[in-house]
Amino acid sequence: MTPQRAALHALVVTCAGFLLIPVAAADPLGLYIGGGVGRSTVRSEQVQFAALTGGPLDGPVALSGHDTGWKLVAGLRPISLAGAEIEYIDFGHPTASATPYGFGLGYSADVRARATAVFGVLYAPIPVPLFDLYGKAGVARLQTTASATGGLGCFPPRFCPVAPGQFHRDQSSARLAYGAGAQMTLGRFAVRAEYERINASEGDPDLLSVGITLSF
C-alpha cells in the first residue's frame, strides 16, 4: 500500500469513527438506574373528625400540603419506543392547618404518602438527537397516613367552648399511576424532568421532579 493510500485509509477510518460517536452516545437502549427530587403535593380527602362522643364533629374536610418528595428508579428500554420502570416514591410528610375566624372548625394535621410503582413507558418518535419525550402508566401500591386534631367552636375574636375531635387513617391500596416527562441524554447519563401522579380515592399524591439516570 502506497503512503497516499495508507493516509487516505486512515482518514476514512478516522472520519467513520467520528460519525459513529453521536450514534453511540444517542443510543438509549439498555438498563438504567437513577433518582430524582422535587415538589410534592399530598392530599387526604373526606377527613371526618370524630367527637369524644363517637359521633361526627362536623362535616368532612379535605387536607392538602406541599413537601419535598424524592424517588428511586430502575428501568429497561429494550427498544427505542418502549420500556418499563419500577420506582419507589416518597411524597414527603407535609402538614396542614386551618384556624377559622369566629365560629367554625379548626385543625392541625400531618399527611404522609409512599408508593412502589411499576410503569410501562412510551417514547415519542421525535427526530431530535439525544432528547426524549415520554409518557408512562402503571400500577402503584400506595400507602397513606393522615393524623389530625381539631376543634369546633368559637375562635378569636369570639369566645365560646370548643368541642375537640380526632382523626387518624392508615390505608394501603393498589392504584393507577401515570406521568410524563422529558430527558436529555449525555453519554451514559440522562437528565430528566418528570411529573407523576397516583389516582386514589382518599387523595391523589403527585410529584414534580428533576433527576438523573445512569445507563449500563
N, C-alpha and C positions, 0 to 999 in steps of 0.2 A: 504494500500500500504506500503510495507516494505521500510526502509530508502534507501536500494540499488536501488529498483525500482524507488523511487522518485528522487534519484540522476541521474539515467540513463535518466528518462523522462526529467529532467531539462537540461541535457547535449544535448539531441536530439533537444529540443526546441531552445536552445541557438545556436547550430550549424546551424539549419534551418534558424534562424534569420540572422546569418552572411552570409549565402548563398544567402539570398534574398536581401541583401543590394546592391550588384552590379547590380542586375536586376533592382531594383527601380531607382538607380542612372543613369542607362543607358537608362531608358525609355524616349524617346524623344518626346512622343506624347503630344498634347495639344496646348494651346495658348501661345504666347510669344511676347515680345516687345524688342526693342533694338535700337542700333545705331552704327555708325561707322565713321571713319575719315581716309583720305588718300590723295593720289596724283591724281589729275585730269588733264585731257587734254581737252581743249575746242577749237573747230575748227569753222571757218566760211569760207565756200568755195565761189568762184565766187564773190569776193568783187570787185565791179566796181565803181571806183571813178568818180564822175561827175564834170566836169569843170564848171566854172562860166557861160559859155555859155549854159549849159544844156546838152552838148554832153559828151561822154566818154573821160576822161582824158588820159587813157591808157588802155591796156588790163587788164582783171580781174586777181586778185591775190588771194591766199589762206592764211588766217591768222590762226595761231595756237599758243597757250600758255598754260603753266602749272600753277596750283594753288593748294591750299589746298581745297579739297572738303569734304562734310560731308553728312550724311543721317540719317533718322529715319525710322524704320521698325516695322510693326506689322504683325504677321503671325499665321497660324494654320497648324498643322501637325496631321491630323486625323488618318493616318496610317503610318507605318514606311517608306514606299517607296514614298510617295507623300504628298504634302502640297501646300499652297498658301500664298502669301505675298503681302502686299501693302506698298509702300515706297514713301517717299519724299526725293529727291536727289537735293542738291545744289552743282553744279560742280565748283563753285567759280567764280572769276571775274579777269581773267588774262589779261595782256597787251601784245601787240606785236608791234614790230617796225622794220624798215629797213632803213638804210642810204646807198645809193649807193656810189660807188667810181667813180667819174667822172660824166657821164650822166646817168639818169635813174629816177625811181620813188622811192621817199622816203615817209614813212608814219609812223604815230603813231596811235595805235588802242587799244581799250579795248573790250573784248567779255565776255558775261555772258550767262550761261545756267542753267536752273532749270527744274525739271520734277517731276510729280506724276505718279507712275507706279504700275501696277498690274501684278504679276508674278504667273505662275504655277511652282512648284518646284518638281524635281525628284531626289531621293536619290539613290546612287549606293548601291546594296546589298553586301557590303563587310563584311567579318567575323571579323571585328576589333571592340571590345567593346569601347564605348564612343567616337568613331571617325566617321565622315561622310564626304563623297564626294558628291557633288550635282551639278546639272545644272538647269538653270532657263530660262524661256522665257515668254514674255507677251507683253503688250501694254503700252506705256508711252505717257502722254500729255507733250510735250516738249515745253518750252518757251526759245527762244534765242534772245539776243540783241547784236548787233555789231555796234560800232561807230568808225569812223576813220577820220583823216585829212591827206591829202597827198599833194605832190608836184612833178611835172615832170619838170626836167630841169637839170642844171649843179650843181654839188656839189664839194666841195674841192677834189682835187687841182684845178679843173676847176671852172670858174665863168661865169654864164650867167643867164638871168631871169628864175625864177621858176614859172610855172603855178600852182596855188592852186586847190585843189579838195576836195570834201567831200563825206562821205558815212555814211548811217545810215539804219539799218534794225531791225525791231521788228517782230518776227514770232512765231506763236503758231500752233502746229500741232500734230496729233496722229501718233506715230511711233512705229516700232518694237523695243523691248528691250530684251536683253539677257545677260547671265552671267554664272559664275561658281565659286565654292568656296569649302572650306574645313572648318570643325569646330570640336572642341574638347569639349565634354560635361563635366562639373564639377558640379555635383549636379543639381541645378536649373539654373545654368549659363552655357553658351556656348561661347567660344572664336572663332571668325571667321576671316578668310582671304578670300577676295572676289574680283572678277573682274566683272564689269558691263559696258555695252556699249549700246547706243541708236543709231539706224540706221536712219540717217537723211540726206536728200539731201543737206541741207545747211551746213552740217558738223557734224560728229559723236562725241559727247562728251563721255568720258569714265572716270571711277573711279576705282582705285586700292586701297582697303581699308582694315583696320583691325577694328574689332568691338566686341561687346558683346551683348548677348541677355539674357533675364530673362524669364523663363517659369513659368506658373501658374498651 
